[in-house]
Amino acid sequence: MKVVNPATNEQVKEYPDHSEDDVNELLEKAEATFQTWKDVPLSQKKELMLKAADLLRERKAQYAEIMTIEMGKPISQAESEVEKCAWVCEYYAENAEQFLEDEIVDADTTKSFVAFEPIGVVLAVMPWNFPFWQVFRFAAPALMAGNVGVLKHASNVPGSALAIEEVFRDAGFPDNAFTTLLISSKLVDNVINNDIVKAVTLTGSEYAGSKVAESAGRNIKKTVLELGGSDPFIVLADADMPTCVQTAANARMINTGQSCIAAKRFIVVKSRLQEFEQAYVDLFSKYKVGDPMDAEVDVGPMARSDLVDELDKQVQDSVSQGARVLIGGKRPDMPGAFYEPTIVTDVTPDITIGHEETFGPVAAIIPVEDEEEAIKVANSSRFGLGASLWTKDKEKGERLARRIESGSVFVNSMVKSDPRLPFGGIKKSGYGRELSYYGMKEFLNIKTIWIN
């Protein structure tokens, strides 16, 4: 596995792959660890998970640098990502006992209750865009619940994968409680076919999700899929424009626009359209693009050069279909996998960037007549991950939020993941939930026990 720094397009490191024999041996070790780990008291698991949180904070600069070099995340955002991982470790360390308590049910017997028990080895297939956070939001609840984790990370972030394994090992977790498999995507099917693996969680593309679900389905194994998104950001006539526009910029440009829950379709009522466009262009013009290791840089490179090509094609196709570029719209004259912060307006749902996911620093503005059309356009997408809605009328905001087809709706705020709230999508954005009480239950045996 070759690591290419997207800021320079130069190879910086290479890692040897695991062979099929290596993988089988590691899976066997993971299963052996599960047989003892499942019975370790929660108090001991909590102590280890809190130690993992401490190590993340102690090594924040080191781990942030790995992410930035591997996939181009601006260093300040990489450091924030490490902090968020420490938070999710602490959240599950502190709440696992309550989440896993037996649930007493009053039935017509002496005693009946629901117990929550671990199922074993869970495979995580994870993407490169949040190389630490995506993994920890799976690993923290899985390990606290008594499962063990096996990670197949994206091939361009092997250093991040091994660093996460290091965190758990150095925190004192038993060997193979969390294991990284350095393998290509073509070997994932073999891993799922192995009887040791009991379930699979994937964050990634529609295609990757469909292939993992197909393989898991053949093997009767549960999956949780968090797939693509084309999140609407709805600006109604009574929106607080200064706050709305600033949030719209942050919501689109976080992680250089490479986020499933980044706002992508900006659905704006025409009475506020000109005001929104002018303020939005002004903010985009102030972004500093450059070396992601520079703490002053707002926008780094995209993760790979081929992704830049795909994004540019989406923009050019949309322009040829009638859309209009307000700012950006091309590669800057600099080495690396960079793309200019771009705003495209006069977009309709049938134009390429009006319905496809754009995974990079490109915002699509879709003008609409009123809130009814706004909701209709928002729901016209095949995706349903998150949505943001802006109105000063909070009652109206709540009412309209219930009509939007997505896994989450944030009124007067940007969409974000939070350990305290369930996270996931509907439609082509996937199924199942991560985080919160609900995410912890996904990979447990929810067992009824009836005593007469």
N, C-alpha and C positions, 0 to 999 in steps of 0.2 A: 504494500500500500504506500503510494507516494503522496507526500504532502507538498502541495504547491501553494506558495504564498500568493493569494489573489491580488495583493497590492503591487506585486512586482512580476507575477507570472513565472517566478523562479522556484525550482524544486529546492526544498530546504531539509527534507528528511525522508527516510524510507523505512518501512516496517515489514518484517516477514509475515506472510499469511500463516494462519493455522491450517494444517492439513485436516482431511476428514478423520484420520485416526486421532489427531490432537483433539478435535471437537468431541468425538465420542468419549474420549478419556475425561475431558473436562465436564461433560454432562454427567458421567458416572460419579465423578467427585462431587458435583453439585447435589445430586440425589443423595449421596451418603451424608453430606452436610445437612440437608433438609431433615433427615431422620433424627438428628439430635437438636438442630436449631429450633424446630417446631415446639419443643418442650422446654426451651430456655425461658425462665420467668420473665414476664413483661418488665419487671423492675430492672433486670439486667439488660434487656434489649434497649430500654429507655436510656440507660447510662451510656451505652455504646453509640446510640444515635445522637445524643447530645455531644459526645466527643467528636463525632463526624462533623457536626455543625461548627464546633470550635476549630477544627482543623481547616475547614473551608475558609473561615474568616482569617486564620493565621496565614494561610497560603493564597489569599485572594489575589495578590499581584501576580504570583507565579501562574495560577490557573487562568487568570484573565489573559495573560500574554499568550498562553497556548491557544486559547480560542481565537484571539485576534490574528495570530500568525496563520492558523489553519483555515479560517473561513472569513477573515476580514472584518469582524465585528469591531466597531470603534471601542477603544480600550476602556473608556468610562462606562459604556454600556456592558462590557464584559465583566467589569468589576461589580456592577449592580447585579448581574446575573448570578455571580458566585454568592453574593449576599442573599439573594432570593432562595438559593438552594439551601443555605444554612437555615433560613426561616422555615422552609418546608420540613426539614429534618426536626427542628424544634417543635413544630406544630404537631407532627405525628407522635413524637416522643411524649409530649404532654397530654395528648388526647386519645392515644390508642386504647388505653385501659377502658375508658368510657365507651368508645366506639365498639369494642369487642365484648362488652358485657352481655351475659345471657339476657335474652328478652323474654320475660315471663308473660305467658298468655293464659288467660282465664278460660279454660275449656272444661268439659264435663268429665274430668278425671282428677286424680289426686294431685298431680303436678304435670304441667306441660310448659315447655319453653323452647326457644330457638337459640341454638348455639352457633357461633361463627368460628369456623376452623380453617386453617391454611390448607391449600391443595397441593403444594409442592413446588416444582421448578417452573417458573414463568419466564418465557422468552420475550424480550423487549427489542423491537426493531425500530430504531430511532433515526431522526434526520440530523442534518448538519446545522440548521439555522439557529437553534438554541442548544448547543451541544452538551451543556451541563444541565440546564433547567429541565429539558424534556426528559432526561434520564432520572433526575432526582425526584421529580413529581411522581414517577412510577416506583422508584426504588424505596423511597422512605416508607410509604404505607405498606408495600409488599413485604419488606423485611420486618417491620414492626408487627405485622400480622402473623409472622412465622413462616412465610414463603421464602424461597431463595430466588435470586434474579440472575438471568443470563442475558447479556447484552450483545446484540449485533448492531453496531453503530454504523453511520454513514462512512463510506470508504475514505473520504477526505478529512476526517477528524479522528484518526486513530489515537493521536496523542491525548485528546480529550477523554476518549474511552478508557485508556489505561490510567489516566490521572484519577478518574472517578473510582476505578477499582482500587487504586492506591489509597484513596480517602477511607474507604471502608476497611481495608486491610490494616491501615495504620491506626484506625480508631479502635481496633481490637475485635472486629467481627471475625468469626471463624473463617478459615480458608474456604474459598468457593461458595461463601454465602452470596457473594456478588462476583460474577465472572464475565470477563470480556472475551468475545470470540472475534478474532480478526479474520473475517471471511468475506467473500464477495456475496452479492445478492443471490447468485445462482445456487448457493448452498443452503439458503434459508429453508427451502422446501425439505431438504434432508433433515434439518434440525427439527422442524415441525413434525415430521414423520416419526421421529424417535419417541418411543413410549414414555421416556423420562419426562419430556416436556408436557405439561398439563394444560397450558393456556398461552395465548400470545396477545401482546399489546403492540400496536403499531401507530406511529405518527408519521405521516408522509403523504404521498400523492394518491389520487384516486386509483391509479393503475396498481401501485404497490399494495394498497389496501385490498383491492379485488383479488390479487394473486395470493396474498396471505390468508384472506378469508376463504378462498377456494381450497387451499391446502388444509387449513384448520378444519373446514367443513368436512372434508373427506375423512379426517381423523377424529371427528366428533370432539373438537376442542374449542373452548370458548375463546372469543376474540373481543378486544376493545379497539376500535379504530377512530383515530382523530385525523381527518384527511384535509382536503383543501378548503379554502374559503374565499368568497368574494364579498366581504362584509360591507353592508350598506352603512353610510353615515348620512342620516337624514336631517336636513336643515329646514325647519318650518319657518313660517313668516314671523313668529314671535320669538325666535331664537336670540339669545344674548350673543351678538355677533363677535365682539372681541374675544370672549372666552371660547366660543365655538370655533373660530378660525384657528386660534392658537392650538387648541386640542386637535383639530383636524390635521394640522401639520405634523404634530407629534404622533398622532395615530397612524398616519401614512408612512412616515419616515423612520420610525423605530426600526433598528436593525437593518438600516438601508432598505426598508420596505420589504424585507424578506421574513415575513411573519404570516402565519395562517390567519391570525386574528387582527392583522393590520387593516384599518379601514381602506377600502379600495374603490368603492363606488360612492361618490359624493352626490347624493340626490338632493337638489336644492330647488325650493320653490322660486319661480321666476321673479316674484316681487323683491327677493333679496339676492338674486343671482349676481348682478353687477357688483354689489357691495362685497359679496363673498369672494368673487373672482379677483377683484383688485387687492383685497387684503391677503388672499391666499398666495398670489403671485409675489407680493412683497415679501412674505415670509420665506418662500422658497428661494428667492434671489439672495437671501442672506446666509443660506447654508454654506458652511465651509466643507468642501470636498477634498479629500487627500489621504495622507498616511494615517491609517487607523490607530497607529501607536501614538499619535499626537493627541493629547487630551483635549485640544481645542477643536479637533475635527468633528463635525456633526455627521458626515456621510462618508463611509468607507467604500471599499470596492464591493461588488457582488462576489459571491463565493467562488464562482468559476466563470471563465470566459464564455463557455457555451450558453450559460444562463443569460449573459448580456446579449448574445445573438438572438436568443428566443424573445427576450423582452423588446428589443429594438424592432423585431419583425412585427410583434403585436402592435406597437405604436405606429409603424409605417402602414400596416394594413388598415388600422383604424382611420388614419388620415385619408387614405385612398377611398375609404367608405363614407367620408363626409365629416369626420371629426376635425378639430382645429387645435393646434398646439399653442398654448399661451406662454410657456417657458420650457426650455430644455428640449428634449426630443432627440438627443443624439449622444454619441460617445464623446467625452472630452478628449482633448489632445494631450494625453498623458499615458504612460505605461500602466498596465494592470487592468483588472476587470471592472472598470468604472463605467457608470452611466449617469448622465446629468439628472438632477432633480427635475422632474417633468410633470407638467399639468396639461391635460388634454380636456377640452370642453366640447360642447355640442355633441356629446355622446348619447346614443340611444341604446336600449337593451339589445338590439340586433347587431350593433357594431362590436367588433372583436373585444375591445377592452370593456365593453358594457356587459359582457356575460362570461368571458374567460377570467380565470384567476391571473392577476399580474403580480409576479413575485419579484418585486424590485421597486425602485423609487419613482413610480409613475402613478399619478392620481387621475381618475376619470370623473369628470363632472357631468352629471345627467340632469338637465333642467326639467322641472315638472310644474304643472299648473297649481296644484294644491296638495293637501295632506292625503287625500284619497288616492290620487295618482302616485304619490310618494310611496305609500304602503304597497300599492299594486306593483310598482317597479321593484321595490325591495324584495318582494316575495316571488318575483319572476325568475330569480336565479335558481339553478339546480343545487346551489350550496345553501347551507343553513348553519353556520358556525356561530357567528356573533353579529350584533347590530348595535349601532349608536343612534340615538334620537335626541333632537335638540328643540326644546320648547320651554318657555317660562311658565307654562301652565302644567304643573306637576300631575294634576288629575288626568288631564288629557294625555300627558306623557305615559302614564301607567296604562290608560285605556288602550292607546295605540300600541304600546309594547306587547300587550297580550295578543295583538293581531299579527305581529311579525313572526315569520316562520324561521326560528333559529334557536340554537341551544342557550343563548343568553342575549339579553337586551340591556344596554346601559343607557339610562336617560340622563342627559347632560353630563356625560363622562365618556371617556374612551374605553373600548373593550379591553379587558385585561384578565389574566388568570390570577387567582388568589387561593391559597391553600384552604381557606375557610368556605369556599363556594365550589359547587360541582362545575366541571368544565368538560365540554364536548359538544357535538353537533347533531344535526338531523339531515335528512336527504343525502346528497352525495358528500356531505362533510363527515359522514361516519355515524357511529353509534357507540353507546356505552358512555361512561363518565369517568373522569379522573378527578383527583383532589376531593377534599371534604370527606364527610362521613360516607357519601355515596361511592366515591372512588375506592375507598378502602374495601368496600363490600364486593367489588366486581370479581375479585379472585379469591373468594372464600367459599367454603362449603356452608351454605345456610341450612343448618341441620335442625329438623324438628325432633325433639325428644319428648316422649309421652310416657308417663309413669302412672300405673293404675294400682 
